[in-house]
Amino acid sequence: MKKKYIYILAFLIIAILGYNSVYFKKLSDIKKTQKESFDFKAFADSIYYKGILKSKKTIALTDLITSIKTNQEAAFTKHGNRLGIGNSAYFMIKSTGKIIDIKDGIYTIADEKNGVVFIDTKYIFGNDLRDASGLVKLTDFKTNAQFNKVSESLNEIVRNEIPKQTKNVKIGDSISFSGAIKLNKKQTLFTDLLIIPSQIKLQ
Amino acid sequence: MTISLNHPLIKKSQSLIALFLLCLFISLLSDKFMTSANLWNVLRQISVNVCISVGMTLVVLMAGIDLSVGSVLGFTAAVCAGLLKNGLAFESMDLFVGFTVLGAILVSVLIGLVLGLFNGWVITKFSIPPFVATLAMLTIARGLTMLYTEGIPISNLGTAFEFIGSGWMLGIPVPVWISIFMVLIVVFLTKKTTFGRYIYAIGGNEKAAFLSGININKIKLAVYGIAGMMAAVGGVLVTSRLNSAQPNAGTSYELDSIAAVVIGGTSLSGGIGTVTGTVIGAVIIGVLNNGLVLLDVSPFWQQVVKGFVILLAVIIDKMNQKNK
């Protein structure tokens, strides 16, 4: 008899705790509310056109490499952006070079000062541009999903803009380019770097 | 009337005397130490270690060790923050499950319990030394934390949650209330229940405890489970204090907690020690940390000093055992 009361009491406690612990909503409603409350496209537009393209913080790739070789810690702190911990950071860089190959949207560039680098004009995904720009803070968003949505919108802009900028580009052309790269503190070689472009200009 | 250093009262109060001398020494060198703001700050800081250490005390009393508490703290803290901020989304069912502060805390404590029980299960089922089993969990939980957070802090968890780590209640910081509550629970467990007596019995002589009919595996399982839960409570405190879950939260907290237990007079060989002793040990560690910062000692030297204090505590423990 006593056990019965204990079970009933335990059930009541669990039910009260459970009722006060979770709430359920339609996922579509949540997404709709988020969409209505924040215009990610407009935000990404402003980050790209007014921020990334006009940024004075974009460093020449040669200067960045020299700076890292001189004082890695200082270079990562000054020019790099990262959200969490770890040895990697994102950088916004610019450089010039000659296109020596174009394959599946990846431009192989003979960079005038830095050897061969690659520019990915097709598979623009991830958070490289958002994080390298250093213009978007995680703390400005309520959820990680919203924060990632900024990357999606930003990548979408670049996916639309780059083909326009490279419409007449062909192998052998000289270009100037800017974009995001990810570097690791343990990295000692700076060849074969993959750049997610923010802008490509025919010279 | 003179009291010798071997007097039982002196021996029983060794940690308390050490704490008193430490406070006296630091207050002589720094006028900022004995201010109420600083002392509340110290208590707020140590509340996390107190929570972890009281769980660790039960483990050490049983002649075990739990190296995973720091990582379990990190993981449960991340889950708590993640649920609170992002909830759970089930695309196929068009369902979003949101968590209140209570819900997120309950789930993280439950996960702490599960991870602790897993430790206990591995130790009892496969007779693996606690050191190795919990070392494995240390790596597993840290890896899970990195996977869950992708190395990025989960921030902006709301003012209601922040209140737990930064608020005040009846003139005392909320984390201090929580740690007092946790201490009282574990004191009750050790002093007033057969479960507590079984822990001491297992730590004193496991074989004798087994022969007298104690279900050793069950007790061990429960103790590691409690240690996991306590780590999770510590995780909630850390996260709410920062209003952010850091992927590397709790790193090397296990060392501070073991130090608090040892300095508090609990024998690493089990069977001897008290929860109140551990609390004093945690306060000593906290005061030491605070004092070294106030005295502008380099962080590297702080580690060296802390190491020597732990060593001294173990040597004193060994000498006491020899004298017995």
Interface residues (C-beta under 8 A of the other chain):
Chain A: L17 N20 S21 V22 Y23 F24 K25 K26 L27 S28 D29 I30 L83 G84 I85 G86 L138 T139 F141 K142 T143 N144 A145
Chain B: K85 N86 A89 F90 E91 M93 D94 L95 F96 V97 G98 F99 T100 L102 G103 L106 V107 T149 E150 G151 I152 P153 I154 S155 N156 Q246 P247 N248
